[in-house]
Amino acid sequence: GLAVMAICYTLCLYKLNKPFNLSILGLLFLSLPIIPSLQFYLGYPLRIFASGIVIFLLKLNGFFVTAEGTCLKWGNQNICIDVPCAGIQMLWTGLYLCFTIAYIYKLTSRETILLFFFSSFAIIMSNVFRATALFYTELKIFNLPDFAHQGIGLVVFFITAVSINIFSQFVKGKKYALLSV
């Protein structure tokens, strides 16, 4: 961590002529091999969190679903929220997008922090909605092709990425420009 801070300080002084930039610090932290650690420490809690909210959403939709660990039980069928469905990869990719946008749009530290918190919340909630949609496809409630599993993930992430970009424009004070690069 200290080495990354030192590299960030050096890069910021060399390239930007200022001592610190949160977007560069965020990108440097994401360049570390942190995904296995995040899977270990955050994977299970995120899966439990997602399954709890998915159950709530499904009950609102008339499905009596219960939790068994990280699995959703509906009747005699179990749908498990496995390690890839914890959303760690989506979180990493979304935060990479967040810090890249913060750097490109030259967001201040305050704006970068706001974007970081919004992005984290949006990504975690998007993963919940993705898991909810996948419940329907895995139980064949809707007859969709096999590639729908990946397609749902792509569509949800695309919507999340657009919302992160729009929010970055909002905190910068611009009027919802989707791409102003």
C-alpha positions as CSV (number, residue, x, y, z in Angstrom):
1,G,0.0,0.0,0.0
2,L,2.8,2.4,0.9
3,A,4.7,1.7,-2.3
4,V,1.5,2.3,-4.3
5,M,1.1,5.7,-2.6
6,A,4.7,6.6,-3.3
7,I,4.3,5.6,-7.0
8,C,1.1,7.7,-7.1
9,Y,2.8,10.7,-5.6
10,T,5.7,10.4,-8.0
11,L,3.5,10.0,-11.1
12,C,1.3,12.9,-10.1
13,L,4.2,15.2,-9.5
14,Y,5.9,14.1,-12.8
15,K,2.9,14.1,-15.1
16,L,0.3,16.4,-13.5
17,N,2.6,18.8,-11.5
18,K,0.5,18.2,-8.4
19,P,1.2,16.0,-5.5
20,F,-1.8,13.8,-5.4
21,N,-4.6,12.5,-7.6
22,L,-7.2,10.1,-6.3
23,S,-8.1,8.7,-9.7
24,I,-4.5,7.6,-10.3
25,L,-4.3,6.2,-6.8
26,G,-7.4,4.2,-7.4
27,L,-6.1,2.9,-10.7
28,L,-2.8,1.9,-9.1
29,F,-4.6,0.0,-6.4
30,L,-6.6,-1.8,-9.0
31,S,-3.4,-2.7,-10.8
32,L,-2.4,-4.8,-7.8
33,P,-3.3,-8.5,-7.8
34,I,-6.3,-8.0,-5.5
35,I,-9.1,-10.0,-7.1
36,P,-8.1,-13.3,-5.3
37,S,-8.1,-11.4,-2.0
38,L,-11.4,-9.7,-2.7
39,Q,-12.9,-13.1,-3.7
40,F,-11.7,-14.5,-0.4
41,Y,-12.8,-11.7,1.9
42,L,-15.8,-10.2,0.1
43,G,-17.0,-13.0,-2.1
44,Y,-19.1,-14.9,0.5
45,P,-20.6,-11.7,2.2
46,L,-21.5,-10.3,-1.2
47,R,-23.2,-13.6,-2.2
48,I,-25.2,-13.6,1.1
49,F,-26.1,-10.0,0.7
50,A,-27.2,-10.6,-2.9
51,S,-29.2,-13.7,-2.0
52,G,-31.1,-11.8,0.7
53,I,-32.1,-8.9,-1.6
54,V,-32.9,-11.3,-4.4
55,I,-35.2,-13.2,-2.1
56,F,-37.0,-10.0,-1.1
57,L,-37.4,-9.0,-4.8
58,L,-38.7,-12.4,-5.8
59,K,-41.2,-12.4,-2.9
60,L,-42.4,-9.0,-4.2
61,N,-43.0,-10.8,-7.5
62,G,-45.0,-13.6,-6.0
63,F,-42.3,-16.3,-5.7
64,F,-41.9,-17.9,-2.2
65,V,-38.1,-18.3,-2.2
66,T,-36.0,-19.2,0.8
67,A,-32.3,-19.0,1.4
68,E,-30.0,-22.0,2.1
69,G,-26.6,-20.4,2.5
70,T,-25.9,-18.8,-0.8
71,C,-28.5,-20.8,-2.6
72,L,-32.1,-19.9,-3.4
73,K,-34.7,-22.6,-2.8
74,W,-37.9,-22.5,-4.8
75,G,-40.1,-25.6,-4.4
76,N,-37.7,-28.5,-4.8
77,Q,-35.2,-26.6,-6.9
78,N,-32.0,-24.8,-5.8
79,I,-30.3,-22.0,-7.6
80,C,-26.9,-21.2,-6.2
81,I,-25.2,-17.9,-6.3
82,D,-21.7,-19.2,-7.0
83,V,-18.3,-17.5,-6.8
84,P,-18.5,-15.8,-10.2
85,C,-22.0,-14.4,-9.3
86,A,-20.5,-12.7,-6.2
87,G,-19.8,-9.8,-8.5
88,I,-16.1,-9.3,-7.7
89,Q,-15.1,-9.1,-11.3
90,M,-17.9,-6.7,-12.0
91,L,-16.9,-4.6,-9.0
92,W,-13.3,-4.5,-10.2
93,T,-14.3,-3.6,-13.8
94,G,-16.8,-1.0,-12.6
95,L,-14.2,0.7,-10.3
96,Y,-11.7,0.7,-13.1
97,L,-14.2,2.5,-15.2
98,C,-14.9,4.9,-12.3
99,F,-11.3,5.9,-11.8
100,T,-10.6,6.1,-15.5
101,I,-13.6,8.4,-16.0
102,A,-12.4,10.4,-13.0
103,Y,-9.0,10.8,-14.6
104,I,-10.3,11.6,-18.1
105,Y,-12.8,14.2,-16.8
106,K,-10.3,15.6,-14.3
107,L,-12.6,15.2,-11.3
108,T,-11.5,16.7,-8.1
109,S,-10.8,14.6,-5.0
110,R,-14.3,15.3,-3.7
111,E,-15.9,14.5,-7.0
112,T,-13.8,11.3,-7.3
113,I,-14.9,10.1,-3.8
114,L,-18.6,10.8,-4.7
115,L,-18.2,8.9,-8.0
116,F,-16.4,6.0,-6.1
117,F,-19.3,5.6,-3.6
118,F,-21.9,5.9,-6.3
119,S,-20.1,3.4,-8.5
120,S,-19.7,0.9,-5.7
121,F,-23.4,1.1,-4.7
122,A,-24.5,0.9,-8.4
123,I,-22.3,-2.1,-9.1
124,I,-23.4,-4.0,-6.1
125,M,-27.1,-3.3,-6.7
126,S,-26.6,-4.2,-10.4
127,N,-25.2,-7.5,-9.4
128,V,-28.4,-8.1,-7.3
129,F,-30.6,-7.3,-10.3
130,R,-28.5,-9.6,-12.5
131,A,-28.8,-12.4,-9.9
132,T,-32.6,-11.8,-9.8
133,A,-32.9,-12.0,-13.6
134,L,-30.7,-15.1,-13.7
135,F,-33.1,-16.8,-11.3
136,Y,-35.8,-16.7,-13.9
137,T,-33.5,-17.9,-16.7
138,E,-32.0,-20.8,-14.7
139,L,-35.4,-22.1,-13.6
140,K,-36.6,-21.8,-17.3
141,I,-39.4,-19.6,-16.2
142,F,-38.7,-17.7,-19.4
143,N,-37.6,-19.8,-22.3
144,L,-34.4,-18.0,-23.3
145,P,-31.4,-19.3,-25.3
146,D,-28.3,-20.6,-23.5
147,F,-26.3,-17.4,-24.1
148,A,-28.9,-15.4,-22.2
149,H,-26.9,-15.9,-19.0
150,Q,-23.9,-14.0,-20.3
151,G,-26.1,-11.5,-22.2
152,I,-28.0,-10.5,-19.1
153,G,-24.7,-9.8,-17.4
154,L,-23.5,-7.7,-20.3
155,V,-26.7,-5.7,-20.5
156,V,-26.7,-5.1,-16.7
157,F,-23.1,-4.0,-16.8
158,F,-23.7,-1.7,-19.8
159,I,-26.5,0.0,-18.0
160,T,-24.3,0.4,-14.9
161,A,-21.5,1.8,-16.9
162,V,-23.7,4.4,-18.5
163,S,-25.1,5.4,-15.1
164,I,-21.6,5.8,-13.7
165,N,-20.7,8.0,-16.7
166,I,-23.9,10.1,-16.3
167,F,-23.2,10.5,-12.5
168,S,-19.7,11.6,-13.2
169,Q,-21.1,14.4,-15.4
170,F,-23.6,15.2,-12.7
171,V,-20.9,15.7,-10.0
172,K,-18.8,17.6,-12.5
173,G,-21.7,19.9,-13.1
174,K,-22.3,19.1,-16.8
175,K,-25.7,18.2,-18.2
176,Y,-25.8,14.5,-18.8
177,A,-23.3,14.2,-21.7
178,L,-22.9,10.5,-22.3
179,L,-19.5,10.9,-23.9
180,S,-17.7,14.2,-23.8
181,V,-14.1,12.9,-24.3
